[in-house]
């Protein structure tokens, strides 16, 4: 599978996914640590990809997302943003709404 297809697959198959440096238990940069803390405060499970151990994803995700920095938070297939946006959304309460979702949205 091509790396762009892999990225698309990860984003499509995980409702909430964080591309970060390190893991939620051992973030490898302050921005990733802050993003993880904000997400954990929402109380919802989320997937993550450690870009330090996935150099192809690290190199190609910025092209896929048209977003140059990490971490990157994706929810329901859409890029939410990086650490600053995640922190702003958490402070306003919007992050919990987005991450938790309403759960009763009709599709079709």
DRENPA-3360 file (N, C-alpha, C; in nm, 2 decimals, always signed):
BEGIN
1 = XXXXXXXX = +0.08/-0.12/+0.00/+0.00/+0.00/+0.00/+0.09/+0.12/+0.00 ~ +0.06/+0.22/-0.08/+0.13/+0.34/-0.09/+0.11/+0.42/+0.04 ~ +0.21/+0.51/+0.07/+0.21/+0.57/+0.20/+0.09/+0.67/+0.21 ~ +0.05/+0.73/+0.10/-0.06/+0.83/+0.11/-0.19/+0.75/+0.13 ~ -0.20/+0.63/+0.08/-0.32/+0.54/+0.10/-0.32/+0.50/+0.25 ~ -0.20/+0.47/+0.30/-0.19/+0.43/+0.45/-0.24/+0.54/+0.53 ~ -0.20/+0.66/+0.51/-0.24/+0.78/+0.58/-0.39/+0.80/+0.57 ~ -0.44/+0.79/+0.45/-0.59/+0.80/+0.43/-0.66/+0.70/+0.51;
9 = XXXXXXXX = -0.61/+0.57/+0.50/-0.67/+0.46/+0.58/-0.68/+0.49/+0.73 ~ -0.56/+0.54/+0.78/-0.56/+0.57/+0.93/-0.66/+0.67/+0.96 ~ -0.67/+0.78/+0.88/-0.76/+0.89/+0.91/-0.90/+0.84/+0.90 ~ -0.93/+0.76/+0.80/-1.07/+0.71/+0.77/-1.11/+0.61/+0.88 ~ -1.02/+0.53/+0.92/-1.06/+0.42/+1.01/-1.05/+0.45/+1.16 ~ -1.01/+0.57/+1.19/-1.00/+0.61/+1.33/-1.07/+0.74/+1.35 ~ -1.18/+0.74/+1.42/-1.26/+0.86/+1.43/-1.18/+0.98/+1.49 ~ -1.09/+0.95/+1.59/-1.01/+1.05/+1.65/-0.86/+0.99/+1.64;
17 = XXXXXXXX = -0.78/+1.07/+1.57/-0.64/+1.02/+1.56/-0.54/+1.14/+1.58 ~ -0.44/+1.12/+1.65/-0.34/+1.22/+1.68/-0.20/+1.17/+1.62 ~ -0.15/+1.25/+1.53/-0.01/+1.22/+1.48/+0.08/+1.30/+1.57 ~ +0.17/+1.24/+1.64/+0.25/+1.30/+1.74/+0.39/+1.25/+1.75 ~ +0.47/+1.32/+1.82/+0.61/+1.27/+1.85/+0.60/+1.19/+1.98 ~ +0.63/+1.06/+1.97/+0.62/+0.97/+2.08/+0.49/+0.91/+2.10 ~ +0.45/+0.87/+2.22/+0.32/+0.81/+2.25/+0.25/+0.88/+2.36 ~ +0.12/+0.86/+2.38/+0.05/+0.93/+2.49/+0.12/+0.91/+2.62;
25 = XXXXXXXX = +0.18/+0.79/+2.65/+0.24/+0.77/+2.78/+0.38/+0.83/+2.78 ~ +0.44/+0.85/+2.67/+0.58/+0.91/+2.66/+0.59/+1.00/+2.54 ~ +0.53/+1.12/+2.55/+0.54/+1.22/+2.45/+0.69/+1.26/+2.44 ~ +0.73/+1.29/+2.31/+0.87/+1.32/+2.29/+0.89/+1.47/+2.26 ~ +0.78/+1.55/+2.28/+0.80/+1.70/+2.27/+0.68/+1.76/+2.35 ~ +0.71/+1.88/+2.38/+0.61/+1.95/+2.47/+0.48/+1.97/+2.40 ~ +0.48/+2.00/+2.27/+0.35/+2.02/+2.20/+0.27/+1.89/+2.19 ~ +0.34/+1.78/+2.17/+0.26/+1.65/+2.17/+0.21/+1.63/+2.31;
33 = XXXXXXXX = +0.29/+1.66/+2.41/+0.24/+1.63/+2.55/+0.12/+1.72/+2.58 ~ +0.12/+1.84/+2.55/+0.00/+1.93/+2.57/-0.12/+1.88/+2.50 ~ -0.10/+1.84/+2.37/-0.21/+1.79/+2.29/-0.27/+1.66/+2.35 ~ -0.19/+1.57/+2.40/-0.23/+1.45/+2.46/-0.31/+1.48/+2.59 ~ -0.26/+1.57/+2.67/-0.33/+1.61/+2.80/-0.47/+1.67/+2.76 ~ -0.48/+1.75/+2.66/-0.61/+1.81/+2.62/-0.70/+1.70/+2.58 ~ -0.65/+1.61/+2.50/-0.74/+1.50/+2.45/-0.78/+1.41/+2.56 ~ -0.69/+1.38/+2.65/-0.73/+1.29/+2.76/-0.83/+1.36/+2.86;
41 = XXXXXXXX = -0.82/+1.49/+2.87/-0.92/+1.56/+2.95/-1.06/+1.55/+2.89 ~ -1.07/+1.51/+2.77/-1.20/+1.49/+2.71/-1.27/+1.36/+2.75 ~ -1.18/+1.27/+2.79/-1.23/+1.14/+2.84/-1.27/+1.04/+2.73 ~ -1.23/+1.07/+2.60/-1.26/+0.98/+2.49/-1.13/+0.91/+2.45 ~ -1.14/+0.78/+2.40/-1.03/+0.71/+2.35/-0.99/+0.78/+2.21 ~ -0.86/+0.77/+2.18/-0.81/+0.82/+2.05/-0.70/+0.73/+2.01 ~ -0.68/+0.73/+1.88/-0.57/+0.65/+1.82/-0.45/+0.75/+1.80 ~ -0.34/+0.70/+1.79/-0.22/+0.79/+1.77/-0.12/+0.72/+1.68;
49 = XXXXXXXX = -0.04/+0.80/+1.61/+0.07/+0.74/+1.53/+0.20/+0.82/+1.58 ~ +0.30/+0.75/+1.61/+0.43/+0.81/+1.65/+0.50/+0.84/+1.52 ~ +0.52/+0.96/+1.49/+0.58/+1.00/+1.36/+0.73/+0.98/+1.37 ~ +0.79/+0.97/+1.49/+0.93/+0.95/+1.51/+0.97/+0.80/+1.47 ~ +0.88/+0.71/+1.48/+0.91/+0.57/+1.44/+0.85/+0.54/+1.31 ~ +0.78/+0.64/+1.25/+0.72/+0.62/+1.11/+0.77/+0.73/+1.02 ~ +0.89/+0.73/+0.98/+0.95/+0.84/+0.90/+0.88/+0.87/+0.77 ~ +0.82/+0.77/+0.71/+0.75/+0.79/+0.58/+0.62/+0.87/+0.61;
57 = XXXXXXXX = +0.55/+0.84/+0.72/+0.44/+0.92/+0.76/+0.48/+1.06/+0.79 ~ +0.59/+1.07/+0.87/+0.64/+1.21/+0.91/+0.67/+1.29/+0.78 ~ +0.73/+1.23/+0.68/+0.76/+1.30/+0.56/+0.64/+1.34/+0.47 ~ +0.54/+1.25/+0.47/+0.43/+1.27/+0.38/+0.30/+1.33/+0.43 ~ +0.28/+1.31/+0.56/+0.16/+1.37/+0.62/+0.14/+1.52/+0.59 ~ +0.25/+1.60/+0.61/+0.23/+1.74/+0.58/+0.18/+1.77/+0.44 ~ +0.23/+1.69/+0.34/+0.18/+1.71/+0.20/+0.03/+1.67/+0.19 ~ +0.00/+1.56/+0.26/-0.14/+1.51/+0.26/-0.24/+1.61/+0.32;
65 = XXXXXXXX = -0.19/+1.66/+0.43/-0.28/+1.75/+0.51/-0.27/+1.90/+0.47 ~ -0.16/+1.93/+0.40/-0.13/+2.07/+0.37/-0.12/+2.15/+0.50 ~ -0.05/+2.08/+0.60/-0.03/+2.14/+0.73/+0.11/+2.09/+0.77 ~ +0.21/+2.19/+0.79/+0.35/+2.15/+0.80/+0.40/+2.10/+0.93 ~ +0.32/+2.11/+1.04/+0.38/+2.08/+1.17/+0.31/+1.97/+1.24 ~ +0.37/+1.92/+1.35/+0.31/+1.82/+1.43/+0.31/+1.87/+1.57 ~ +0.21/+1.82/+1.65/+0.12/+1.72/+1.63/+0.00/+1.77/+1.53 ~ -0.07/+1.67/+1.48/-0.19/+1.69/+1.40/-0.30/+1.61/+1.46;
73 = XXXXXXXX = -0.41/+1.68/+1.48/-0.53/+1.61/+1.53/-0.64/+1.60/+1.42 ~ -0.68/+1.48/+1.40/-0.79/+1.46/+1.30/-0.91/+1.40/+1.37 ~ -1.03/+1.45/+1.33/-1.15/+1.39/+1.39/-1.25/+1.38/+1.27 ~ -1.31/+1.26/+1.27/-1.41/+1.23/+1.16/-1.35/+1.27/+1.02 ~ -1.22/+1.23/+1.00/-1.16/+1.25/+0.87/-1.12/+1.39/+0.84 ~ -1.14/+1.49/+0.93/-1.10/+1.63/+0.90/-0.99/+1.67/+1.00 ~ -0.89/+1.75/+0.94/-0.79/+1.80/+1.02/-0.84/+1.91/+1.11 ~ -0.82/+1.89/+1.24/-0.86/+1.99/+1.34/-0.75/+2.10/+1.35;
81 = XXXXXXXX = -0.63/+2.05/+1.36/-0.51/+2.14/+1.37/-0.41/+2.09/+1.46 ~ -0.32/+2.18/+1.50/-0.21/+2.14/+1.59/-0.23/+2.19/+1.73 ~ -0.12/+2.19/+1.81/-0.12/+2.21/+1.95/-0.19/+2.34/+1.99 ~ -0.16/+2.45/+1.92/-0.23/+2.58/+1.96/-0.38/+2.57/+1.95 ~ -0.42/+2.52/+1.83/-0.57/+2.51/+1.81/-0.63/+2.41/+1.91 ~ -0.56/+2.30/+1.94/-0.62/+2.20/+2.03/-0.63/+2.27/+2.17 ~ -0.53/+2.34/+2.21/-0.54/+2.41/+2.34/-0.65/+2.52/+2.35 ~ -0.66/+2.59/+2.24/-0.77/+2.69/+2.23/-0.91/+2.63/+2.24;
89 = XXXXXXXX = -0.92/+2.52/+2.17/-1.05/+2.45/+2.17/-1.08/+2.39/+2.30 ~ -0.97/+2.34/+2.37/-1.00/+2.28/+2.50/-1.04/+2.39/+2.60 ~ -0.97/+2.50/+2.59/-1.01/+2.61/+2.69/-1.15/+2.66/+2.67 ~ -1.20/+2.66/+2.55/-1.34/+2.71/+2.52/-1.44/+2.60/+2.54 ~ -1.40/+2.47/+2.56/-1.49/+2.36/+2.57/-1.53/+2.30/+2.44 ~ -1.48/+2.36/+2.33/-1.52/+2.31/+2.20/-1.45/+2.17/+2.16 ~ -1.33/+2.15/+2.22/-1.26/+2.02/+2.19/-1.34/+1.90/+2.23 ~ -1.40/+1.91/+2.35/-1.48/+1.80/+2.41/-1.60/+1.77/+2.32;
97 = XXXXXXXX = -1.66/+1.88/+2.27/-1.78/+1.86/+2.18/-1.74/+1.79/+2.05 ~ -1.63/+1.84/+1.99/-1.58/+1.78/+1.87/-1.53/+1.64/+1.88 ~ -1.46/+1.61/+1.99/-1.40/+1.48/+2.01/-1.51/+1.38/+2.05 ~ -1.60/+1.42/+2.14/-1.70/+1.33/+2.18/-1.81/+1.31/+2.08 ~ -1.84/+1.42/+2.00/-1.94/+1.41/+1.90/-2.07/+1.39/+1.96 ~ -2.18/+1.41/+1.88/-2.31/+1.39/+1.93/-2.36/+1.25/+1.93 ~ -2.29/+1.17/+1.84/-2.33/+1.03/+1.83/-2.46/+0.99/+1.77 ~ -2.54/+1.09/+1.74/-2.67/+1.06/+1.68/-2.69/+1.13/+1.54;
105 = XXXX = -2.58/+1.16/+1.48/-2.59/+1.22/+1.35/-2.63/+1.11/+1.24 ~ -2.73/+1.15/+1.16/-2.77/+1.06/+1.06/-2.68/+1.07/+0.94 ~ -2.65/+0.96/+0.88/-2.56/+0.96/+0.76/-2.65/+0.92/+0.64 ~ -2.61/+0.98/+0.53/-2.69/+0.94/+0.41/-2.70/+1.05/+0.32;
% end
